[in-house]
């Protein structure tokens, strides 16, 4: 895949810069500025995504290669780029074609990106694509508490949905620049549909008859729960609690059908099974009920506590993949854009399918819901009879049964292979780098570079997501955290011949370089999506793939052994995802004022990677960088 997602949260209404032009570094205030009824006008007023100059991208690509390829490889790539961008050459031809595309599309990148990064991606969405999100442990430990909290959560989502339905969501700003709000209108009532070679996404929110129901999954059984009264008002938490009790009382034993596990299959396999499954009218109606629902609530059974695995890490596993077929992996429909997961023991969170949106709308919605559950609506509950929630039925043929068993085996192998570690770094949070006038995100990214270098004695291509939401229908680009400046810093850090003042100076230069690249990326001037666009343009124009794309340097540049993302949130949560390459790591972090939540993942099949080792190395790097700053006089640049 071409990188991962932008999971960023920004203030709504007027906001101030926090040192750099990067939505990753900003938080929402408590009070929101609402701009009613201006969604369409707002969207049309946003600028379109620019196409960066070809020479600029080629130069910046070479700079990005410097810390991660050998000198002879770099020189060879330099020659290829010279040919690529020369006057009248293939690069110039593709650039002109891309610029024409930009003039004729709302966003020259978005359609290509969704197809290539998500809908054409044929690995299972679970672990490989869909992130999990772990909320703080809730204060309940039984079935009744689980259902009560689930009812409040559903009511909180429906409360947020009112702003979506009325198109009154607060417009978000980065500094003075308004951001695209399109993704907020795609997270509810959406679902991915499997295909044989390419998937698709449906959104029913704008249909002539928008859905009025959610899907509830309990003991691998699926139920339709209508969440609106006959007068159009949403059900209250008390009403929802009554309905959830009905669902749980009629599904006390786990279903042997376990149809949900099919959504964990590789996409081509699931596409073939999907065709067979939906040939049956009953099955088709049940599947469509799930697909068209507003969202899913998964009421999970207890998860085992593995030796040596912390409760936070266990919760991350539950949110990301459910623990395997014997636990909760079949208590899901992983194609659904948004699934809320609530365990009996107070473990809560979410899993979301990535194609329709990045993290900001998910995090904003969850922040809203968490606040809502603390102070639920105390309005009077209507004394009206409620319809019995409908259980969805499936007719399982021997062939589908065989596919279910295959899905269980594959899922269990995937679960066994993933190593997930969630750590609470409680020595300091984002306030410390701020006190030294450093971007917290850049400071953390340099700690990741130092941790990796200490483990492997070389730098690697590193992906950090950057939001392109300053532009209409903007998704993401890449912040390349490994730079010549970061390489100089990490190589000098443990060198006893270097003075501390020099190390601090190198740290400051590395942080500044990262901040500069971030500003460039969110401004639409980074290299990754531009190179991707030129490659897609070549395919569309049936031009042979330029040598730049078959070069060994290109392979190294896009083999992200560190795939990282910052997910700031008002809620003390952490997002988690799997590595994007077999020998890589997934690292997600949420910097709070006085601590940082990290989720680190790796595949056990790769003997070169170790999630626990990297997590500990990150801790040590952060502490050592703090010690260096405290003990050393500030360098004068």
C-alpha positions in Angstrom: 0.0 0.0 0.0 1.0 3.6 -0.5 1.2 4.4 3.1 -1.4 4.7 5.8 -4.0 7.2 7.0 -4.1 10.7 8.4 -5.5 10.4 11.8 -5.5 14.0 13.0 -7.8 16.2 15.0 -8.0 19.9 14.7 -9.8 22.7 16.5 -13.2 23.7 15.3 -13.8 27.5 14.9 -10.9 30.0 15.2 -7.6 28.4 16.2 -4.0 29.3 16.8 -0.9 27.7 15.4 1.0 25.4 17.7 4.4 26.1 16.3 3.7 24.7 12.8 1.1 24.3 10.1 0.2 20.7 11.0 -3.3 19.5 12.2 -1.6 16.7 14.1 -0.6 19.3 16.7 -3.9 20.9 17.4 -6.8 20.1 19.7 -10.4 21.0 19.7 -11.6 23.6 22.2 -14.6 22.8 24.4 -16.7 25.5 22.8 -17.4 25.0 19.1 -18.1 27.6 16.5 -21.1 26.4 14.4 -21.7 27.5 10.9 -25.2 26.3 10.1 -26.3 25.3 6.6 -23.0 26.2 4.9 -21.7 22.8 4.1 -22.0 22.8 0.3 -21.0 26.4 0.0 -18.1 25.8 2.3 -16.9 22.8 0.2 -17.1 24.7 -3.1 -15.0 27.5 -1.6 -12.1 25.2 -0.8 -9.0 25.3 -3.1 -8.3 22.3 -5.3 -5.3 20.1 -4.6 -2.2 21.5 -6.5 0.1 19.5 -8.7 3.6 20.3 -7.4 6.3 21.3 -9.9 8.1 18.3 -11.4 11.6 19.6 -10.7 10.8 20.4 -7.1 9.5 16.8 -6.5 12.5 15.2 -8.2 14.9 17.3 -6.0 13.0 16.5 -2.8 12.8 12.8 -3.8 16.6 12.7 -4.0 16.9 14.4 -0.6 14.5 11.8 0.9 16.6 9.0 -0.5 19.9 10.3 1.1 19.5 8.7 4.5 18.1 5.3 3.3 20.0 4.2 0.2 23.7 3.6 -0.7 25.7 6.3 -2.5 25.9 4.3 -5.8 22.1 3.8 -5.7 21.6 7.5 -5.1 23.8 8.4 -8.1 22.0 6.0 -10.3 18.6 7.4 -9.3 20.0 10.9 -9.9 20.8 9.9 -13.5 17.3 8.4 -14.0 15.6 11.5 -12.7 17.7 13.7 -15.0 16.4 11.8 -18.0 12.9 11.7 -16.5 12.5 15.4 -16.1 14.4 16.7 -19.1 12.7 19.0 -21.6 10.3 17.0 -23.8 10.8 13.9 -21.8 8.3 11.4 -20.4 8.2 13.2 -17.0 7.2 16.5 -18.6 4.6 14.8 -20.7 3.1 13.1 -17.6 3.3 16.3 -15.6 1.3 18.2 -18.3 -1.3 15.4 -18.4 -1.6 15.5 -14.6 -2.1 19.2 -14.6 -4.9 18.9 -17.2 -6.5 16.3 -14.9 -6.3 18.7 -12.0 -8.2 21.3 -14.0 -11.0 18.8 -14.7 -11.5 17.2 -11.3 -12.5 18.4 -7.9 -9.4 16.6 -6.7 -7.0 14.9 -9.1 -5.8 12.4 -6.5 -8.9 11.3 -4.4 -10.5 8.8 -6.8 -7.2 7.2 -7.8 -6.2 7.0 -4.1 -9.3 5.4 -2.8 -9.1 2.7 -5.5 -5.4 2.0 -5.3 -4.9 2.3 -1.5 -8.1 0.6 -0.4 -10.6 -0.8 -2.9 -8.0 -2.6 -5.1 -6.1 -3.8 -2.0 -6.7 -7.5 -1.8 -5.3 -8.4 1.6 -7.8 -8.8 4.5 -8.9 -5.4 5.8 -8.5 -6.7 9.4 -5.0 -5.8 10.8 -3.7 -4.8 7.3 -5.9 -1.8 6.7 -8.6 -1.2 9.4 -7.4 0.5 12.6 -8.6 -0.2 16.1 -9.2 2.4 18.7 -8.9 1.7 22.5 -10.9 3.8 24.9 -10.1 4.1 28.6 -11.4 1.2 30.6 -15.0 1.8 31.6 -16.4 1.4 35.1 -18.5 -1.7 34.7 -17.7 -5.4 34.8 -20.9 -7.4 34.0 -23.5 -7.9 31.3 -25.9 -5.2 32.8 -23.2 -2.6 32.9 -22.2 -3.5 29.3 -25.7 -3.1 28.1 -26.2 0.2 30.0 -23.0 1.7 28.6 -23.8 0.5 25.1 -27.2 2.2 25.3 -25.6 5.5 26.3 -23.0 5.1 23.6 -25.6 4.6 20.9 -27.6 7.6 22.2 -24.4 9.6 22.0 -23.7 8.6 18.4 -27.3 9.5 17.4 -26.8 12.9 19.1 -23.7 13.5 16.9 -25.6 12.3 13.9 -28.1 15.1 14.2 -25.3 17.6 13.2 -24.4 15.3 10.2 -28.1 15.1 9.1 -28.7 18.8 9.4 -25.3 19.6 7.9 -24.5 21.8 10.9 -21.2 20.3 11.8 -18.8 22.9 13.0 -16.4 23.9 10.2 -12.8 23.0 11.2 -10.0 25.5 10.6 -6.2 25.2 10.5 -5.1 28.7 11.4 -7.3 30.8 9.2 -7.7 28.1 6.6 -11.0 26.1 6.5 -10.7 22.4 6.2 -12.7 19.9 4.0 -15.6 18.4 6.0 -16.6 15.8 3.4 -15.3 12.7 5.3 -17.6 13.5 8.3 -20.6 12.7 6.0 -19.3 9.3 5.0 -18.6 7.5 8.3 -22.2 6.7 9.1 -24.5 4.5 7.0 -21.5 3.4 4.9 -20.1 -0.1 4.1 -17.5 -1.7 1.9 -18.8 -4.2 -0.6 -16.5 -7.1 -1.6 -15.7 -7.7 -5.3 -13.7 -10.2 -7.2 -10.9 -7.9 -8.2 -12.0 -4.5 -6.7 -14.3 -3.6 -3.9 -16.8 -0.7 -3.7 -18.3 1.5 -1.0 -21.9 2.3 -0.5 -23.3 5.2 1.5 -27.0 5.2 2.3 -27.1 8.5 4.3 -28.3 10.5 1.3 -30.7 7.9 -0.1 -34.4 8.5 -0.5 -35.0 6.4 2.6 -32.0 6.8 4.8 -31.6 3.9 7.4 -33.2 4.2 10.8 -31.5 1.1 12.2 -28.2 -0.1 13.6 -26.8 -3.6 13.7 -26.1 -5.2 17.0 -23.9 -8.3 17.2 -23.9 -10.6 20.2 -22.6 -14.1 20.4 -21.9 -14.0 16.6 -25.6 -13.3 16.0 -26.8 -10.2 14.1 -29.8 -8.1 15.0 -31.6 -5.1 13.4 -32.3 -2.5 16.1 -34.5 0.5 15.0 -33.2 3.5 16.9 -35.9 6.1 16.1 -39.4 6.4 17.5 -42.4 6.7 15.1 -42.3 10.5 15.5 -38.7 10.6 14.2 -37.0 11.2 17.6 -34.0 9.0 18.5 -34.6 6.4 21.2 -33.4 7.4 24.6 -30.7 5.5 26.5 -33.4 3.9 28.6 -35.3 2.7 25.6 -32.1 1.4 24.0 -31.2 -0.5 27.2 -34.6 -2.3 27.1 -33.9 -3.3 23.5 -30.4 -4.5 24.2 -31.6 -6.6 27.0 -34.1 -8.2 24.6 -31.3 -8.9 22.1 -29.0 -10.5 24.8 -31.8 -12.6 26.3 -32.5 -14.2 22.9 -28.8 -14.8 22.0 -27.3 -16.3 25.1 -25.4 -19.0 23.3 -22.8 -18.4 20.6 -24.0 -19.1 17.1 -22.3 -21.9 15.2 -22.9 -20.0 11.9 -20.2 -17.3 12.7 -21.0 -15.6 9.4 -19.1 -12.4 10.4 -15.8 -14.3 10.2 -16.1 -14.3 6.4 -15.4 -10.5 6.4 -11.8 -11.3 7.6 -10.9 -13.3 4.4 -8.6 -11.9 1.7 -10.8 -9.7 -0.5 -10.9 -11.9 -3.6 -11.8 -14.9 -1.5 -14.5 -13.0 0.3 -15.7 -11.6 -3.0 -16.3 -15.2 -4.3 -17.9 -16.3 -1.1 -20.1 -13.2 -1.0 -21.6 -14.0 -4.4 -22.5 -17.5 -3.2 -23.8 -16.3 0.1 -26.1 -13.7 -1.4 -27.6 -16.0 -4.0 -30.0 -17.0 -1.2 -32.8 -14.4 -0.8 -32.8 -14.6 3.0 -29.0 -14.2 3.2 -29.1 -11.3 0.8 -31.7 -9.5 2.8 -29.7 -10.1 6.0 -26.5 -8.9 4.5 -28.1 -5.8 3.1 -29.6 -5.0 6.5 -26.1 -5.0 7.9 -24.6 -3.0 5.0 -27.3 -0.3 5.2 -27.3 0.1 9.0 -26.1 3.4 10.5 -23.3 1.6 12.4 -22.6 -1.6 14.3 -22.4 -2.3 18.0 -20.5 -5.4 19.0 -21.3 -6.7 22.4 -18.3 -8.9 23.1 -17.8 -11.8 25.4 -14.9 -12.0 27.8 -11.4 -12.1 26.4 -8.6 -14.2 27.9 -5.7 -12.4 29.7 -2.6 -13.8 28.1 0.5 -14.1 30.3 2.9 -11.1 29.9 0.3 -9.1 28.0 -1.0 -5.9 29.7 -4.7 -5.1 29.8 -4.1 -2.2 27.4 -2.4 -4.5 24.9 -5.2 -7.0 25.3 -7.7 -4.3 24.7 -5.9 -3.2 21.5 -6.0 -6.8 20.2 -9.7 -7.0 20.9 -10.3 -3.7 19.0 -8.0 -4.6 16.1 -9.1 -8.2 15.4 -11.2 -9.6 18.2 -8.7 -12.3 19.3 -9.5 -15.1 16.8 -12.4 -17.3 15.9 -12.8 -18.8 19.4 -13.2 -15.3 20.9 -14.6 -12.3 19.2 -13.4 -12.1 15.6 -16.7 -13.5 14.4 -18.6 -10.9 16.4 -17.8 -8.4 13.7 -18.7 -7.3 10.2 -15.3 -5.8 9.2 -16.6 -4.3 6.0 -18.7 -1.9 8.0 -17.2 1.6 8.2 -17.8 2.0 11.9 -18.1 -0.7 14.6 -18.2 0.2 18.3 -16.9 -2.7 20.5 -18.0 -3.1 24.1 -16.7 -5.9 26.3 -18.4 -7.3 29.4 -15.3 -6.4 31.5 -15.4 -2.6 30.7 -13.1 -2.8 27.7 -14.4 -0.5 25.0 -13.3 1.0 21.7 -13.9 0.9 17.9 -12.8 -0.6 14.6 -13.2 1.3 11.4 -12.9 0.4 7.7 -10.6 2.9 6.1 -11.9 3.5 2.6 -14.4 6.2 3.2 -12.5 8.4 5.7 -9.4 9.0 7.7 -9.3 9.3 11.5 -10.5 12.9 12.2 -14.2 12.3 11.9 -13.9 9.0 13.9 -12.0 10.7 16.7 -14.3 13.7 16.8 -17.3 11.4 16.9 -15.8 9.3 19.7 -14.8 12.4 21.7 -18.4 13.5 21.5 -19.7 10.1 22.5 -17.4 9.8 25.5 -18.4 13.2 26.8 -22.1 12.3 26.2 -21.8 9.0 28.2 -20.5 11.0 31.1 -23.5 13.3 31.1 -26.3 11.4 29.2 -29.5 13.2 28.1 -31.9 13.0 31.0 -34.9 13.8 28.9 -38.2 11.9 29.6 -38.5 8.5 28.0 -41.6 8.1 25.9 -44.0 5.5 27.3 -44.6 3.7 24.0 -44.3 0.0 23.0 -41.1 -0.8 21.1 -40.9 -3.3 18.3 -38.9 -6.5 19.1 -35.4 -6.3 17.5 -35.2 -8.5 14.5 -32.7 -11.3 14.4 -31.0 -11.7 11.0 -31.2 -15.2 9.6 -28.7 -17.0 7.3 -29.0 -20.2 5.4 -25.6 -21.8 5.4 -24.9 -24.3 2.6 -22.1 -26.9 3.0 -20.0 -24.7 0.6 -20.4 -21.6 2.8 -19.7 -23.7 5.9 -16.4 -24.7 4.3 -15.6 -21.1 3.6 -16.4 -20.2 7.2 -14.0 -22.9 8.5 -11.3 -21.6 6.1 -11.8 -18.1 7.3 -11.5 -19.2 10.9 -8.2 -20.9 10.1 -6.8 -18.0 8.2 -7.9 -15.5 10.9 -6.4 -17.5 13.7 -3.0 -17.6 11.8 -3.2 -13.8 11.3 -4.0 -13.3 15.0 -1.1 -15.6 16.1 1.3 -13.7 13.9 0.6 -10.2 15.2 2.5 -8.8 18.1 0.8 -5.8 19.6 2.1 -3.7 22.5 0.4 -0.7 24.1 2.5 1.3 26.4 1.8 4.3 28.6 4.8 6.6 28.6 4.2 8.6 31.8 7.5 10.4 32.3 6.3 13.5 30.3 3.9 14.4 27.6 3.6 17.1 24.9 4.1 19.9 27.4 7.8 19.0 27.8 8.9 19.6 24.1 6.6 22.6 24.0 8.6 24.0 27.0 11.7 23.8 24.8 9.9 25.4 21.9 9.8 22.1 19.9 6.9 20.6 18.1 5.7 17.6 20.2 5.1 15.5 17.0 8.5 16.3 15.6 10.1 15.5 19.0 8.4 12.1 19.1 9.2 11.3 15.5 12.9 11.9 16.2 12.6 9.6 19.2 11.2 7.0 16.9 14.2 7.5 14.5 16.6 7.2 17.4 15.0 4.1 18.7 15.0 2.4 15.3 18.6 3.4 14.7 19.8 2.0 18.0 18.1 -1.3 17.2 19.3 -1.7 13.6 22.2 0.7 13.1 20.7 2.2 10.0 17.8 4.5 9.0 14.7 3.3 7.2 11.9 4.9 5.1 9.4 6.2 7.6 5.8 7.1 6.9 3.9 9.6 8.9 0.4 10.7 7.7 -0.3 14.3 6.8 -3.7 15.6 6.2 -4.6 17.3 2.9 -7.9 18.6 4.2 -7.0 22.2 3.4 -8.0 21.1 -0.1 -11.4 19.9 -1.4 -11.9 16.1 -0.9 -8.3 16.0 0.5 -7.1 12.7 2.0 -3.4 12.3 2.9 0.2 12.7 1.9 3.4 11.4 3.5 5.6 13.2 6.0 9.0 11.5 5.5 10.4 11.5 9.0 13.8 10.0 8.0 15.9 13.0 6.7 19.5 13.9 6.3 19.0 16.0 9.5 17.5 13.1 11.4 20.2 10.7 10.3 22.9 13.1 11.5 21.1 13.4 14.8 20.7 9.7 15.5 24.2 8.8 14.4 25.7 11.4 16.7 23.5 10.8 19.7 25.4 7.9 21.2 28.8 9.0 19.9 31.1 9.6 22.9 33.3 11.9 20.8 30.4 14.4 20.3 29.8 17.2 22.7 26.3 17.5 24.2 25.9 21.0 22.8 26.5 19.6 19.3 23.9 16.8 19.9 21.3 19.4 21.0 22.1 21.4 17.9 21.6 18.4 15.7 18.3 17.5 17.5 17.0 21.0 17.0 17.9 20.9 13.3 16.2 17.5 12.9 13.1 18.7 14.6 13.1 21.9 12.4 13.5 19.8 9.3 10.6 17.6 10.3 8.4 20.6 11.0 9.4 22.1 7.6 8.5 18.8 5.8 5.2 18.7 7.6 4.3 22.2 6.6 5.2 21.3 3.0 3.1 18.1 3.1 -0.1 19.7 4.5 0.3 22.4 1.9 0.1 19.9 -0.9 3.8 20.1 -1.9 5.1 16.7 -0.6 6.5 14.1 -3.0 4.7 10.8 -2.4 1.2 11.5 -3.9 2.8 13.5 -6.8 5.0 10.5 -7.7 1.9 8.3 -7.3 -0.1 10.5 -9.6 2.5 10.5 -12.3 2.6 6.7 -12.2 -1.1 6.5 -12.4 -1.1 9.0 -15.3 1.4 6.8 -17.2 -0.9 3.8 -16.7 -3.9 5.8 -17.9 -2.1 7.1 -21.0 -0.7 3.6 -21.6 2.9 4.9 -21.4 5.5 2.3 -20.4 6.4 2.7 -16.7 9.4 5.1 -16.4 12.6 3.6 -15.1 12.4 5.8 -12.0 9.6 3.4 -10.7 11.5 0.2 -11.3 14.7 1.5 -9.6 15.9 -0.2 -6.4 15.9 3.2 -4.7 12.2 3.5 -5.4 11.6 0.1 -3.8 13.5 1.2 -0.7 11.8 4.5 -0.5 8.3 3.0 -0.5 9.1 0.1 1.8 8.0 1.7 5.0 9.5 -0.3 7.9 8.2 2.4 10.2 4.5 3.3 9.4 3.5 5.9 12.0 0.6 8.2 12.9 -0.3 10.6 15.5 -3.9 10.5 16.8 -4.5 13.4 19.2 -7.7 13.2 21.1 -9.5 14.8 24.0 -10.1 11.3 25.2 -7.2 9.4 26.8 -7.3 6.8 24.0 -4.9 5.2 21.6 -5.3 3.9 18.0 -3.6 0.8 16.7 -2.9 -0.8 13.4 -0.7 -3.5 11.9 2.6 -3.0 10.0 2.3 -2.2 6.3 5.2 -4.4 5.3 6.1 -7.9 6.5 9.4 -6.7 8.2 8.0 -3.5 9.5 6.3 -1.8 12.5 3.1 0.0 13.0 3.4 2.8 15.5 0.5 5.0 16.6 0.6 7.6 19.4 -1.6 10.0 21.3 0.4 12.8 23.1 -1.5 14.1 26.1 -0.3 16.9 28.2 1.7 14.8 30.7 2.0 11.4 29.1 2.0 9.7 25.8 0.0 6.6 24.7 1.8 4.3 22.2 0.7 1.3 20.3 3.5 -0.7 18.6 2.8 -3.7 16.3 5.0 -6.2 14.4 4.7 -9.6 12.8 6.1 -12.5 14.8 6.9 -14.3 11.5 9.7 -11.8 10.9 12.6 -12.6 13.1 14.1 -9.2 12.7 11.3 -7.3 14.3 10.1 -7.2 17.9 7.3 -4.9 19.1 8.3 -5.0 22.8 11.9 -4.3 22.0 10.9 -1.2 19.8 8.5 0.0 22.5 11.2 -0.1 25.1 13.6 1.6 22.7 11.1 4.4 22.2 10.8 4.8 26.0 14.6 5.0 26.3 15.0 7.4 23.4 12.4 9.8 24.8 14.0 9.8 28.3 17.5 10.2 26.9 16.5 13.1 24.7 14.9 14.8 27.7 18.0 14.2 29.8 20.2 15.7 27.0 18.0 18.9 26.8 17.9 19.3 30.6 21.6 18.8 31.1 22.9 20.8 28.2 22.8 24.5 27.6 20.6 25.4 24.6 22.5 25.7 21.4 22.4 28.9 19.4 21.6 28.2 15.8 
